């Protein structure tokens, strides 16, 4: 393999880089906006449901306020493209906690239509992991070369 051959984004032709960056933007926006809707709902209803789940497991209910970090702060950072990789990891951790707290019994279940019962949670989790691996791209506040983008 030639040392000059590189798989880095800068080695791609400009049109290809634009497509890659547009794809990263689309992924960030869809994940961030859809997750943010869940957070806005929780602002309206409060964290009582999550507090109850945590306290039922013997954990301090105050931890439930972390849901606002995972469903408000991190999605906003994803949308604007600032500290994108850490924000995506926060969303991924938030989804793992949600799956463990609420959806463990459905992990191997299918819906009546044959889909995975946790497909929404799975898409959020794996979409967040994809953003964490890919970074923000050039269409972001932090830019593609930002320290955490």
N, C-alpha and C positions, 0 to 999 in steps of 0.2 A: 504494500500500500504506500502510495506516495505521501510524504510528509506535508506536501502542499495541499492535499485534499483535506478539507475540513468540513465538519458537520455543523459548525457554528452558524448562527443566523446571519452574521456579517458576510459569510461566504456565499450566501444565496443571492440570486439575481434580485434586483429591487422589486419587481412585480411579485415575486414569491414571498419576500419579506413582508410586503404590504398585506398579502393574503393571510400570512401567519399572524401578523399583528391584528388584523381585523377579526380573525377567528378567536384570538385571545380576548379581545374586547367583547365579542359576543358572548363568550363563555363567562367572563367576569360579570357582565351586566345581567345575564339571565340568572346566574347563581345568586348574585348580590340582591337583585330586585325581588326574586321569589323568596329568598330567605328573609329579607327585610319585611315582607308582608306578614310573616309569622311573628316577627318581633313587634311590629306595630299592633298586631292583635293582642299580644301579651301586655303592651303598655295600657291598652284599654281595659283588659280584664284583670291585670295584676298577675303576680307570680304564684298565686295561691295553690294552683294545681301542682306545680313543681315543688313548692314548699312541702305540701302534703306527702308527695312521693319520697322526698329526701328524709323527712322526719320519720316516715314509716320504715325507712331503712336504718334509722338511728343516727342519721347525719344531721348536722345543723341546718335548719331551714334557710338561714341567711345565704347559703351557697346557691340558692335558687336565683339570686339576683345576677349570678354569672350568666344566666340565659340572655340577659340584655347585652352582654358583651358579645356573645355568640350570634345573636339574632338582630342586633341593631348596629353596634360599633363595627364589628368585623365586616358585615355586608356593606356598610357605607364606605369603608376603606377599599373593599373590592370594587365597588362601583366607580369610585374616583381613581383607583389605581395607585394607592399609596400604601406602603408596607404590605404589599399584596400577598407575598408568600406567607408571612406570619398570620395575616388575617385569614387566609385560606385554611391554614392549619387550625386556627381557632374554630372556624366553622366545622371542620372535620371532627375535631374533638367534641364539639357541641353535638354533632350528629351521633357519635359513638355513645355519648352519655344518654341522649334521647332514646337510642335503640336499647341500651341496657336498662334504663329506667322504665320505659313504657312498652317497648315492642319486642322484648326477648321471646315471648311466647309465640310471636308470629314469624320468627326468623326463618323457619323452614316451611312456612305456609304459602299456599298459592291462593289467588282470588278465584271467584267463580268463572272469570274470563281466562284463567290460566296464567295470569301474570304473578310475579312475586308480590306477596302482601306488603313488603317493605320497599317497593320500587321507588317511591318518592324519597324516602329516607336514603336509599341506596344511591339515587342520582345526586342528591345533595352531598352525600359523603364522598362519592367517587369524583364528582365534579370539583369539589373543593380540593381533593388530592391532586387532580389534574392541574388546577390553577397553581397549586403550591409547586408542582414540578415545572410548569411552563413559564411561570412569571406573568407579569402584567402586560408586557409588550410595549410598543412605542406609543400607543394611544392611551396614555395614562398620565396622571399628575406627576408620578415619580419617574416616568420615563423607563425605557427598557434597561437602562444602565444603572438605575437607582439601586442603592445598597440592598434593599429588601424586596426588590421587584424582579 
